[in-house]
Amino acid sequence: MSTETTPERTSSPEREAALTAVREHLRTNELEFKEDPEGVFSFSLPGEKKLQTAVRLDVGPHALGVHAFVARNPDENHEGVYRWLLQRNLRMYAVSFAIDRTGDIYLDGRVPLAAATPEELDRLLGSVLTYADESFNAILELGFASAIRKEWEWRTERGESTANLEAFRGWLEAGERPGAPEA
């Protein structure tokens, strides 16, 4: 049996301080989380437009990684979605939009372990929540307009509630295709 440790599990005073800070921050803010394995924290941030944003914090040997799922791979208009995301990246703090190999959209970032303070964790997670929540409807409009229109028509024909489609009512009732929202 090998007694070697992997770099991800190598302990240092900086990593231990970051682990403690993350645990305390999540508990203080009453966020239910799972830590498995040590240093990998999974939890959700509640939003308004995007009701839940799944987040993972990875406390590594040198950096704190943040990864948050925003939306699945768009059905259409990939170029428009990606252009909007890249333009948005120019004005963001600590995280940026990225896509995985399947095309799903994430917020991703890395900061030094020394940045794992209560104040900085609050800014970092606040950024994730703000960017995910504020971007969600724009991503849906740009990448899922046909599916939204189809759902709207199906619901209105049957007299079903369209409450969760209210954000899109303007362009749906006007019979238009949504334009590119402000980045």
Wavefront OBJ file of the C-alpha trace (Angstrom):
o trace
v 0.000 0.000 0.000
v 1.390 3.364 -1.039
v 1.597 6.148 1.520
v 1.867 8.862 -1.132
v -0.657 11.671 -1.039
v -2.141 13.228 -4.109
v -1.464 16.944 -4.641
v -5.184 17.711 -4.195
v -5.117 16.315 -0.675
v -1.755 17.754 0.378
v -2.341 19.825 3.456
v -0.812 23.237 4.060
v -1.673 26.006 6.502
v -3.184 28.026 3.623
v -5.363 25.120 2.494
v -6.502 24.376 6.049
v -7.414 28.042 6.558
v -9.354 28.047 3.275
v -11.218 24.843 4.221
v -12.205 26.357 7.560
v -13.267 29.635 5.939
v -15.438 27.915 3.329
v -17.139 25.667 5.909
v -17.807 28.612 8.228
v -19.068 30.816 5.399
v -21.521 28.198 4.128
v -22.811 27.494 7.656
v -23.063 31.190 8.563
v -25.133 31.816 5.435
v -27.299 28.770 6.154
v -26.433 27.067 2.886
v -26.892 23.316 3.056
v -23.803 21.720 1.599
v -22.123 18.400 1.072
v -18.366 18.005 1.357
v -17.264 14.871 -0.462
v -14.370 14.323 -0.771
v -12.673 16.712 1.635
v -12.335 20.142 0.083
v -15.065 19.670 -2.527
v -18.222 21.523 -1.474
v -21.520 21.115 -3.357
v -24.527 23.337 -2.679
v -27.192 25.473 -4.353
v -27.692 29.214 -4.348
v -31.321 30.391 -4.484
v -32.161 32.941 -7.170
v -35.134 34.729 -8.672
v -35.021 34.122 -12.442
v -32.905 30.985 -12.130
v -34.468 29.476 -9.039
v -31.456 27.334 -8.061
v -27.839 27.530 -9.182
v -25.810 24.406 -8.458
v -22.327 25.374 -7.242
v -19.156 23.446 -6.461
v -16.189 24.909 -4.616
v -12.902 23.007 -4.876
v -10.245 23.842 -2.297
v -7.067 22.689 -4.005
v -3.448 22.924 -2.923
v -2.962 26.451 -4.350
v -6.344 27.800 -5.452
v -10.043 27.851 -4.712
v -12.030 26.800 -7.776
v -15.656 27.741 -8.290
v -17.906 26.002 -10.804
v -21.615 26.734 -11.282
v -24.091 25.257 -13.753
v -26.071 27.943 -15.584
v -27.890 26.334 -18.544
v -27.847 23.298 -20.755
v -26.531 23.335 -24.297
v -28.703 25.757 -26.303
v -31.085 24.218 -28.821
v -30.384 26.921 -31.402
v -28.480 30.110 -32.157
v -25.215 28.908 -30.626
v -23.237 31.727 -32.214
v -25.573 34.350 -30.737
v -25.476 32.753 -27.292
v -21.696 32.406 -27.256
v -21.176 35.958 -28.553
v -23.407 37.285 -25.773
v -21.553 35.227 -23.133
v -18.119 36.339 -24.349
v -19.157 40.001 -24.396
v -20.508 39.600 -20.889
v -17.213 38.015 -19.715
v -15.464 41.356 -20.310
v -17.270 42.926 -17.345
v -17.345 40.085 -14.815
v -15.576 39.659 -11.491
v -13.681 36.462 -10.520
v -15.649 34.085 -12.784
v -16.414 33.841 -16.468
v -18.774 31.907 -18.672
v -17.505 28.671 -20.169
v -18.944 25.619 -21.876
v -18.152 21.981 -21.223
v -17.577 19.307 -23.869
v -21.352 18.798 -24.258
v -22.037 22.531 -24.695
v -23.600 23.132 -21.271
v -22.964 26.623 -19.908
v -21.129 27.195 -16.628
v -19.590 29.971 -14.598
v -16.024 29.024 -13.739
v -13.183 30.682 -11.887
v -10.156 30.272 -9.678
v -8.805 32.527 -6.966
v -5.778 32.126 -4.698
v -6.366 30.314 -1.403
v -5.570 33.566 0.399
v -8.799 34.958 -1.103
v -10.863 32.472 0.930
v -11.905 35.058 3.506
v -15.508 35.665 4.605
v -15.624 38.951 2.678
v -14.134 37.522 -0.503
v -16.263 34.359 -0.366
v -19.304 36.623 -0.077
v -18.186 38.619 -3.148
v -17.329 35.467 -5.094
v -20.606 33.661 -4.388
v -22.523 36.918 -4.839
v -20.959 37.246 -8.282
v -21.924 33.679 -9.180
v -25.505 34.220 -8.046
v -25.828 37.592 -9.761
v -24.354 36.465 -13.088
v -26.335 33.209 -13.199
v -29.588 34.896 -12.241
v -29.251 37.999 -14.421
v -28.109 36.011 -17.466
v -30.590 33.165 -17.316
v -33.507 34.689 -19.245
v -31.196 36.180 -21.887
v -29.611 32.756 -22.453
v -33.074 31.200 -22.721
v -34.259 33.858 -25.176
v -31.212 33.502 -27.375
v -30.789 29.724 -27.257
v -34.272 28.313 -26.693
v -36.678 30.765 -28.387
v -38.375 28.102 -30.524
v -39.009 25.831 -27.534
v -40.335 28.767 -25.484
v -42.686 29.779 -28.313
v -43.906 26.197 -28.733
v -44.575 25.897 -25.000
v -46.356 29.283 -24.962
v -48.613 28.295 -27.855
v -49.404 24.896 -26.329
v -50.337 26.463 -22.993
v -52.407 29.332 -24.413
v -54.341 26.999 -26.745
v -55.295 24.821 -23.770
v -55.873 27.635 -21.290
v -52.940 26.480 -19.154
v -50.951 28.817 -16.916
v -48.175 30.763 -18.610
v -46.873 32.208 -15.325
v -43.371 30.781 -15.685
v -43.136 32.265 -19.201
v -44.043 35.836 -18.119
v -40.508 37.105 -18.707
v -40.955 36.351 -22.404
v -44.551 37.595 -22.841
v -43.573 40.739 -24.800
v -41.919 39.089 -27.769
v -44.217 36.055 -27.639
v -47.431 38.091 -27.856
v -45.916 40.345 -30.523
v -45.135 37.260 -32.598
v -41.498 38.300 -32.798
v -38.227 36.525 -32.361
v -36.285 37.956 -29.417
v -33.395 40.243 -30.250
v -30.000 40.005 -28.627
v -30.412 41.328 -25.080
v -27.897 43.816 -23.749
v -24.673 42.020 -22.834
l 1 2 3 4 5 6 7 8 9 10 11 12 13 14 15 16 17 18 19 20 21 22 23 24 25 26 27 28 29 30 31 32 33 34 35 36 37 38 39 40 41 42 43 44 45 46 47 48 49 50 51 52 53 54 55 56 57 58 59 60 61 62 63 64 65 66 67 68 69 70 71 72 73 74 75 76 77 78 79 80 81 82 83 84 85 86 87 88 89 90 91 92 93 94 95 96 97 98 99 100 101 102 103 104 105 106 107 108 109 110 111 112 113 114 115 116 117 118 119 120 121 122 123 124 125 126 127 128 129 130 131 132 133 134 135 136 137 138 139 140 141 142 143 144 145 146 147 148 149 150 151 152 153 154 155 156 157 158 159 160 161 162 163 164 165 166 167 168 169 170 171 172 173 174 175 176 177 178 179 180 181 182 183
